[in-house]
């Protein structure tokens, strides 16, 4: 069974009326948290992401909340350290948006990409902190502008699944 079929089978693809993080409305929603909380599917995602890692990757970065389990699983699979990126500045503690040690070459992982706004934000945070980012791996690309938004900041988007393969049977 391929990853798209696993995502469908676990109920990660839902139909109805949804507001996305980007603010857009959609008749379907990809809830990767339903997949990422299942060990066998998370393990499969990490394995497929590992195959797309560039040789020079030194650290994995995931934006809270959905990408953190992906970053952890990929870290365990590859032995590379990971960092977590907060969605906003902390008002207590260190105030840092990055938790963990940021090394030179970073690969960003994400659960679902729509407009690419969250990924672009993560890239900007990493670059401001001195990291180098050239690629982002996403489990599902909704094909609604993320690829173009990332290309505009010199990032190559590498999806494991494109939305068309999730919706083709419906």
N, C-alpha and C positions, 0 to 999 in steps of 0.2 A: 504494500500500500504506500503510495507516495504521500508527501507531506500535506498537499492540498486535501487529499482524501482523509487524512488523520484529523485535520482541522475541521472539516465538515462533520466527521463522525463524532467528535467530542462536543459539538454544539458551538464552536467558536464563531461560526457564521450565523448571524441572527437577522431576521427580517422584521420590519416594522417601520416606525418613524423615529429617527434618531438625530440628535444634535452631536456633531463631531467636535473634537478639540479645536479644530480650525474655525468652528462657528457654523460651518455648512450643515445643511440638513441632508439626510440620506435615508433611503429605503432599506439599507442593510448596514450592519455593524459587524466588524470583526473584533471579537473580544478575545485577544490572545491570552489574557489572564486565565481563561478556562483551559487553554492548552498548556501554558507554562506552569500551572499548578499540578500537572500530571507528569510524574517522573519520566515515564517512557517517551512522552512527546517532547518534553524539555530536553531529554538526552538526544533525541533525533534532531531537534533544532540545533543544539550545540554541535553535533557531528557535521551537519550540513554547513553551518557557519564556519567551522574550522577549516573546511575545504576551500573557503573563499578568502582566508586570511592571507594578507601579503607576507612574504618572508621577513620583511623588516619590521613587522608589528612588534612593539615592545609592551604595550598596555592596551587593555580593552576598556572602553568607556560606555556607560549606560546611564541615560537620563531616568530619574525617578518617575514613576513607579514601575511601569511596565517593562522597561529595559533592564532593570536591576537583576531579576532572576536569569535573564538571558546572559548578561555579563558574567554572573557568578558561574553559570553552567559552562560557558565557553572558557572561563578561566580554569575551572577544574579539568576540563577536557584537554587544554593546551599547556597548562602550567604557567601561562602568562598572568601577571597581576592585573587587577581591574580597579577602576575608579567609578564612583557614583557621582553623578552631576545633579545637583539640586535644581528645581525649577525656578527658584528665586533665592535672593540673598538671605542668609540667616541673620536674625537680629540678636542672637546670643552666641556664646562660644566663640569660635574663630571667625565667624561671619563668612566663611568660605563657601563657594558653590560647589567645590570639588572635594570629595572625601576619598582619601587614599593618595598614594604617591604617584604623581603624574610624571611619566617618563617621556622621552622624546617622540617616538612614532606611535601614534594612537589610532586605533580602529574603533569607530563608534558603532554600537549596535542599537537597534530599535525594534519594537514589536510591529507597529503598523505605521506606514508613512502615507499621509494624504497630501497636504500642501507642502510638507517639508519644513514647516516653521520650527517645530521642536528640534529637528535635526540641525538646522542652520544655527539655532540658538546654542545647542551643545557644542557645535564646531567653534563658534565664536568664543565661548567660555574657555574651551581648551586652548585655542590659539592665543587668547589674552594671557593665559597662564604659562605660555611658552611651549606648548605642545605642537606637534606637527600632525595634521590630519589630511589624508588624501582620499579615503574611502569610508563609506558607511554601509553596513550590512543590515538589511531589514528583513523581517520574516515575511511580511505581506506589504506589497506596494499596491495601494489603491489606484495608482495611475491617474492621479488628479493634480499633478503639478510638482510633486516632490523631486522628481528627477531633474526637472528644469531649475527649480530653486537651488538644488545642491550644485548643479553644474555652474550656476552663477557665482558660487563661492569656491569653485575649483574642487568639488568633491564628486567622486564617482559613486553612484548608488548601485548596490549589489543586492537585489531582492532574491529571497529563496522561492517566493511564490508571487505571481502577479494576480491581481484580482480576477482577471478573466478566467483563470483556471479554477477559481473557487466558485464562480457563478455559472459556469458553462452548463451545468446539469439542471439549473433552475429555470 
